[in-house]
Amino acid sequence: MDVIFPACAFVIGSILGSFFNVLIYRLPRNESIVRPGSHCPRCNHAIRPWENVPLASFVLLRGKCSACKHPISPRYPLVELFTACAALALWRFVIMPQLVSAPTYWHMGVLALQSLVLLMLIPLSIIDIKHYIIPDVLTIPGLVAAIIVSFFPGGLTPVQSIVGMLAGGGSLLAIGAIGTYVLKKEDAMGGGDIRLMALIGALWGWKIAIGGIVLASFLGSIVGLLLLVFHVLAKDHKLPFGPFLAAGVWASVLTIDKLFGLYLSWLG
């Protein structure tokens, strides 16, 4: 069992990564994620099942389309591999520890939704990097689902979910308003970022949401400063915040109790 379950988590993660590649390519273009089926974006060759096996097909095809021989972007296997590793980490550090306490079916459902949202931060981050948007089609349904599951046992209560939603989304809304006033620049904080953190707060609670925002701000400040020093950042200094929020949320989920413990000991 020590091998089977982690292997299953890795395989499921790679399959999700393959689906995430579809989201990354099609959502910003307002294309259906169902039809048409997977195809080469250059020659429209319909990808056969054996050509669509996560990770393995890229190696078997030697990184090229079987029809037109156009190189396949390495982003595809990298997203699949990264998602597989993320799913493995989720199993090891989040899911497995909670299974030890013999959770109920309701708790398992909440845990599954939380895990899916965490993994969904991967395509959201890539889309934000490439297009400076966080699609509402992913965050708003997730927010609605988070509110609904709060009425069932096993997770946050409805009140805790609402408080978390206000803490996550409201904090970024306030930061955006301050940024707009200080920088004299409209849309200092994107609405997609606000809705994303409202979802995180509604599903995970205020502590994870606030911790994620603090860590994201710290990480974003460091990266932004380095990019400015090395003249990598564009002249408009526009930097997508979604990837930093995703990293902050992951770090918050994995370490929030230790971080709060360190903070309280420092206060003491």
N, C-alpha and C positions, 0 to 999 in steps of 0.2 A: 504493500500500500504506500510505503514511503517513496516509491518510484512511480507507481501507476498514476496517482493523483497529480503530482507535479507535471508528469508527462502530458496528462490530459489538459491541464491548465495551459501548457505551452502550445499544444495543438489547437485548442479552442482560441487562444490568443492570436495565433497565426491566421486562422480563418477569419476572425474579426478584423485583423489587419488588412486582409485582402478586400473585405467589404469597406473598410475605411478608405482604401485607395479610390473606390468608386465615389464615395462621398466627397473626397478631396477634389476629384476632377469634375464632378457633375454639379454639385450644389452651387458653387459660385457662378456656373454658367446657366443656372435655372433649368437644368435638364432633369428628366425623370431618372430615378435611381433603379427603376425596374425595367423599363424598355427604352431603347433596345438592349439586348444582352451585351456582355463584355465584348469589346472589339478593339482592334488596333486604331488609334486616333488618326493615323496617317493614311492607311489604305482601307480602313473599315472592314478588315478581315475578321470574321466572327471567330472568337477565341473558343477553341474546343475544350471539353472538360479536362483532358490531360495537359492542356497548355495553361490551365488556371489553378494548378495545385500550388498553394502557398509555399514560397521559398524554393521548392524543388523544381518547378517549371522554369524559373529564371535560369537555373543552372543547366537544365536539360536543353533549353533553347539557346544557351550561350549568350543570353542577354539580347537576343534579337527576335523580331517578329518572324514567325515561320513562313509568312507569305512574302512580305516586301523586304525582309532582312533589315528593316530600320531598327536601330538600337532602342532597346527598352530602357526607360529611365531607371537608374539604380534606386530612385526613391521608392519604387514599388516593393522590392524585397526588403529594403531598410525599414519601411513602415511595418511590414509583416513581422520582421524580426524584433523590432522595438516593441510592438504590441504584444508579441509572444512573451518577451522577457518581462514586460509590465504585468501581464496576467500571472506569470510565475511568481513575481514579487507579491502581487495581491494575495495569491494563495498562501504563500509562506508567512507573510507578516500581518495580514488582515483577516482572511477567511478562516484559515486553519486554527488560529488562536480562539476564534469565536465558536468554532465547532466543538471545541473541548468542553464548553459549558452546556452542551446538549440543548441547542436552541430549538424553538418551536418552528413549525412550518411558516408562520407569519414572519418570524425573525429571519428565516432563510430567504423569504421573498424580498424583504427590505434590504438584506445584505446583497442579494443579486442585483437589485436596482442600483445600489450604491456603487458596486463594482463596475457595472456597465457605464455609469456616468463618469467614473474615474477614467476608464479606458477611452471613453468618448472625448475626453480632453485632448487626446492625441490628434485626431483629425481636426478638431476645432483650432488647435494651436497652429497646425500647418496651414489651414485655410486663412487664419488671421495673418500669418507671416507673409503669405503670397498675395492676399487680396485686401487686407485690413478690414475684414468683416468677421463676425461670429454669427452664423446663420440662426435666425430665430426658429427655424423648423426643427432644430435640435434642442435648443434651450427651453422654449416655451412648453412643448409637450412634456419635457422632463420635469419642469416646475409643477405642472398640473399633476403629474404622476406622484411627485413627492408630497404634495398636499393631500392627495387621495390616500396614499399608504399611511399617512400619519393618523388616520382614523382607525387603523387596525393595530392590534397589539404587536409588539416586537421591535418598535423603533421609537421615534420621537412622537410626542403627543401633538395634537393639532396646535395647541398654544406654543409649544416649543418650536414647531415647524414655522409658524408665522413669525415668531421672534427671530429665528434664524434667518428667514427670508428678508426681514426688515434690516437685520444687522448686516447681512452680506450685501444686498442691493443698496440699502440706504447709506452704508458707509462709502461705497464707491460713488453714489450720487452726490454726497456731500463733498467728497474729494474733487469730483469733477466741477462742482459749482465753485469751489475755492480756486481751482486751477483756472477756470474761465475768468474769474475776477482778477486774479493776480497776473496771469499771462496775457490777459486781454485777447483771448483766443477762444472761438466757439468750439464746442465739442471737445473740450479738453479730456473728457472721459467718454468713450463710446458707449452707446446704449446696449450693445451686445455684451460688453464687459459687465455692465450692471445687471443685466438679466442672467448672465452666467453665474455671478456670485449670489444672486437671489436664489437660484436653483441649488447651489451648494449649501447655502444656509438652511434652506427648507428641508434638505435631505440629510445633512450631517449635523446641523445645529450651529449656533452662533459662535462657539469656540473655534470650530474648524474654519468657519468663514472668516472670522477676524484674524485668526492665525495665518490663514492663507494670504490674506491681503497684506498683512505686515511683512511676511516673508517675500511676497512678490514685489512689494515696493523696495525692499532692501536689495533684492537680487537685480531688479530692473535699474536701480540707481547705479549699482556697480557696473553692470554691463553697458548702460548708456554712457557712463563716464569714460569707460575704456574705448568705446566706439568713437567718442568725440576726440579723445587723445590721439587715437591712431587714424583719425580722419576717415573713418569707415561709414559713419552715420550720414544720411542724406542732409542736404542743406536745410530742409525744413524741419530737421530734428524729429521726424515722425518715427516713432518706435511702437510696434504693436505690443499691447500689454497682455493680450490673451495668453501667450506662451509663459509669461512670468506668473500669471495667475494660476495656470495649470501646474507649474512647478511648485508654487507656494502651497496649493491645495494638497498635492501629493505629499510634500514634506510635512504639512500640518497633520494629515491623516496618520502618517507613520510615526511622528515624533511629538505630537502636541502635548501629551501628558508629561513627557520628559522636559519639554521646553517650559511649560508652566511651572513644573517643579523647580527648575533652575531659576526661573524668574522670582518665584516666591522665596527661595533660599537667598537670592541676591537682596531682595527687600529686607529679609531678616538680618 
